[in-house]
Amino acid sequence: MPTENANENTNNNTKDYAKMDLAMALRDIHDKSGDILVGVSIPHRHMGAFVQDVLALADKYEGATFEELLENDADDASLEACIARRCRLTADDVVEQASNILSDAIE
């Protein structure tokens, strides 16, 4: 078990964890499980730049901000796509569970 202070730099790690005072989680708001896809912690002073980078990544991956969706997606195509995706995933889960039940019954 390490006896070093967590704030000290070890193994050539130059991160100062004590300065990471902003914790963020990325999750699908339509996923009822609430599972976190990824979590990160950064110094709060970098929040503005971090958010700008996230917006640039969303654009790179053909995404849009909620503000853009509100302004340009009057037919709620994005929301319908999210709902359709969730329905497909739910249906896949039901089929998998039914298959497992049948397999167990046959054995």
Contact map, one row per residue, 1 for C-alpha under 8 A:
11100000000000000000000000000000000000000000000000000000000000000000000000000000000000000000000000000000000
11110000000000000000000000000000000000000000000000000000000000000000000000000000000000000000000000000000000
11111000000000000000000000000000000000000000000000000000000000000000000000000000000000000000000000000000000
01111101000000000000000000000000000000000000000000000000000000000000000000000000000000000000000000000000000
00111111000000000000000000000000000000000000000000000000000000000000000000000000000000000000000000000000000
00011111100000001000000000000000000000000000000000000000000000000000000000000000000000000000000000000000000
00001111100000011100000000000000000000000000000000000000000000000000000000000000000000000000000000000000000
00011111110000010000000000000000000000000000000000000000000000000000000000000000000000000000000000000000000
00000111111111110000000000000000000000000000000000000000000000000000000000000000000000000000000000000000000
00000001111111000000000000000000000000000000000000000000000000000000000000000000000000000000000000000000000
00000000111110000000000000000000000000000000000000000000000000000000000000000000000000000000000000000000000
00000000111111000000000000000000000000000000000000000000000000000000000000000000000000000000000000000000000
00000000111111100000000000000000000000000000000000000000000000000000000000000000000000000000000000000000000
00000000110111110000000000000000000000000000000000000000000000000000000000000000000000000000000000000000000
00000000100011111000000000000000000000000000000000000000000000000000000000000000000000000000000000000000000
00000011100001111111000000000000000000000000000000000000000000000000000000000000000000000000000000000000000
00000110000000111111000000000000000000000000000000000000000000000000000000000000000000000000000000000000000
00000010000000011111100000000000000000000000000000000000000000000000000000000000000000000000000000000000000
00000000000000011111100000000000000000000110000000000000000000000000000000000000000000000000000000000000000
00000000000000011111111000000000000000001111000000000000000000000000000000000000000000000000000000000000000
00000000000000000111111000000000000000001111000000000000000000000000000000000000000000000000000000000000000
00000000000000000001111100000000000000001111000000000000000000000000000000000000000000000000000000000000000
00000000000000000001111110000000000000111100000000000000000000000000000000000000000000000000000000000000000
00000000000000000000011111000000000000111000000000000000000000000000000000000000000000000000000000000000000
00000000000000000000001111100000000111110000000000000000000000000000000000000000000000000000000000000000000
00000000000000000000000111110000000111100000000000000000000000000000000000000000000000000000000000000000000
00000000000000000000000011111010011111000000000000000000000000000000000000000000000000000000000000000000000
00000000000000000000000001111110011110000000000000000000000000000000000000000000000000000000000000000000000
00000000000000000000000000111111010000000000000000000000000000000000000000000000000000000000000000000000000
00000000000000000000000000011111000000000000000000000000000000000000000000000000011001000000000000000000000
00000000000000000000000000111111111000000000000000000000000000000000000000000000000001000000000000000000000
00000000000000000000000000001111110000000000000000000000000000000000000000000000000000000000000000000000000
00000000000000000000000000000011111000000000000000000000000000000000000000000000000000000000000000000000000
00000000000000000000000000111011111100000000000000000000000000000000000000000000000000000000000000000000000
00000000000000000000000000110010111110000000000000000000000000000000000000000000000000000000000000000000000
00000000000000000000000011110000011111100000000000000000000000000000000000000000000000000000000000000000000
00000000000000000000000011110000001111100000000000000000000000000000000000000000000000000000000000000000000
00000000000000000000000011100000000111110000000000000000000000000000000000000000000000000000000000000000000
00000000000000000000001111000000000111111000000000000000000000000000000000000000000000000000000000000000000
00000000000000000000001110000000000001111100000000000000000000000000000000000000000000000000000000000000000
00000000000000000001111100000000000000111110000000000000000000000000000000000000000000000000000000000000000
00000000000000000011111000000000000000011111011000000000000000000000000000000000000000000000000000000000000
00000000000000000011110000000000000000001111111000000000000000000000000000000000000000000000000000000000000
00000000000000000001110000000000000000000111111000000000000000000000000000000000000000000000000000000000000
00000000000000000000000000000000000000000011111100000000000000000000000000000000000000000000000000000000000
00000000000000000000000000000000000000000111111111000000000000000000000000000000000000000000000000000000000
00000000000000000000000000000000000000000111111111100000000000000000000000000000000000000000000000000000000
00000000000000000000000000000000000000000000111111110000000000000000000000000000000000000000000000000000000
00000000000000000000000000000000000000000000011111111000000000000000000000000000000000000000000000000000000
00000000000000000000000000000000000000000000011111111100000000000000000000000000000000000000000000000000000
00000000000000000000000000000000000000000000001111111110000000000000000000000000000000000000000000000000000
00000000000000000000000000000000000000000000000111111111000000000000000000000000000000000000000000000000000
00000000000000000000000000000000000000000000000011111111100000000000000000000000000000000000000000000000000
00000000000000000000000000000000000000000000000001111111110000000000000000000000000000000000000000000000000
00000000000000000000000000000000000000000000000000111111111000001000000000000000000000000000000000000000000
00000000000000000000000000000000000000000000000000011111111100000000000000000000000000000000000000000000000
00000000000000000000000000000000000000000000000000001111111110000000000000000000000000000000000000000000000
00000000000000000000000000000000000000000000000000000111111111111000000000000000000000000000000000000000000
00000000000000000000000000000000000000000000000000000011111111110000000000000000000000000000000000000000000
00000000000000000000000000000000000000000000000000000001111111100000000000000000000000000000000000000000000
00000000000000000000000000000000000000000000000000000000111111100000000000000000000000000000000000000000000
00000000000000000000000000000000000000000000000000000000011111110000000000000000000000000000000000000000000
00000000000000000000000000000000000000000000000000000000011111111000000000000000000000000000000000000000000
00000000000000000000000000000000000000000000000000000000011001111101100000000000000000000000000000000000000
00000000000000000000000000000000000000000000000000000010010000111111100000000000000000000000000000000000000
00000000000000000000000000000000000000000000000000000000000000011111110000000000000000000000000000000000000
00000000000000000000000000000000000000000000000000000000000000001111111000000000000000000000000000000000000
00000000000000000000000000000000000000000000000000000000000000011111111110000000000000000000000000000000000
00000000000000000000000000000000000000000000000000000000000000011111111111010100000000000000000000000000000
00000000000000000000000000000000000000000000000000000000000000000111111111000000000000000000000000000000000
00000000000000000000000000000000000000000000000000000000000000000011111111000000000000000000000000000000000
00000000000000000000000000000000000000000000000000000000000000000001111111000000000000000000000000000000000
00000000000000000000000000000000000000000000000000000000000000000001111111111100000000000000000000000000000
00000000000000000000000000000000000000000000000000000000000000000000111111111000000000000000000000000000000
00000000000000000000000000000000000000000000000000000000000000000000000011111000000000000000000000000000000
00000000000000000000000000000000000000000000000000000000000000000000100011111111000000000000000000000000000
00000000000000000000000000000000000000000000000000000000000000000000000011111111100000000000000000000000000
00000000000000000000000000000000000000000000000000000000000000000000100010011111110000000000000000000000000
00000000000000000000000000000000000000000000000000000000000000000000000000011111111000000000000000000000000
00000000000000000000000000000000000000000000000000000000000000000000000000011111111100000000000000000000000
00000000000000000000000000000000000000000000000000000000000000000000000000001111111110000000000000000000000
00000000000000000000000000000100000000000000000000000000000000000000000000000111111111000000000000000000000
00000000000000000000000000000100000000000000000000000000000000000000000000000011111111100000000000000000000
00000000000000000000000000000000000000000000000000000000000000000000000000000001111111110000000000000000000
00000000000000000000000000000000000000000000000000000000000000000000000000000000111111111000000000000000000
00000000000000000000000000000110000000000000000000000000000000000000000000000000011111111100000000000000000
00000000000000000000000000000000000000000000000000000000000000000000000000000000001111111110000000000000000
00000000000000000000000000000000000000000000000000000000000000000000000000000000000111111111000000000000000
00000000000000000000000000000000000000000000000000000000000000000000000000000000000011111111100000000000000
00000000000000000000000000000000000000000000000000000000000000000000000000000000000001111111110000000000000
00000000000000000000000000000000000000000000000000000000000000000000000000000000000000111111111000000000000
00000000000000000000000000000000000000000000000000000000000000000000000000000000000000011111111100000000000
00000000000000000000000000000000000000000000000000000000000000000000000000000000000000001111111110000000000
00000000000000000000000000000000000000000000000000000000000000000000000000000000000000000111111111000000000
00000000000000000000000000000000000000000000000000000000000000000000000000000000000000000011111111100000000
00000000000000000000000000000000000000000000000000000000000000000000000000000000000000000001111111110000000
00000000000000000000000000000000000000000000000000000000000000000000000000000000000000000000111111111000000
00000000000000000000000000000000000000000000000000000000000000000000000000000000000000000000011111111100000
00000000000000000000000000000000000000000000000000000000000000000000000000000000000000000000001111111110000
00000000000000000000000000000000000000000000000000000000000000000000000000000000000000000000000111111111000
00000000000000000000000000000000000000000000000000000000000000000000000000000000000000000000000011111111100
00000000000000000000000000000000000000000000000000000000000000000000000000000000000000000000000001111111110
00000000000000000000000000000000000000000000000000000000000000000000000000000000000000000000000000111111111
00000000000000000000000000000000000000000000000000000000000000000000000000000000000000000000000000011111111
00000000000000000000000000000000000000000000000000000000000000000000000000000000000000000000000000001111111
00000000000000000000000000000000000000000000000000000000000000000000000000000000000000000000000000000111111
00000000000000000000000000000000000000000000000000000000000000000000000000000000000000000000000000000011111
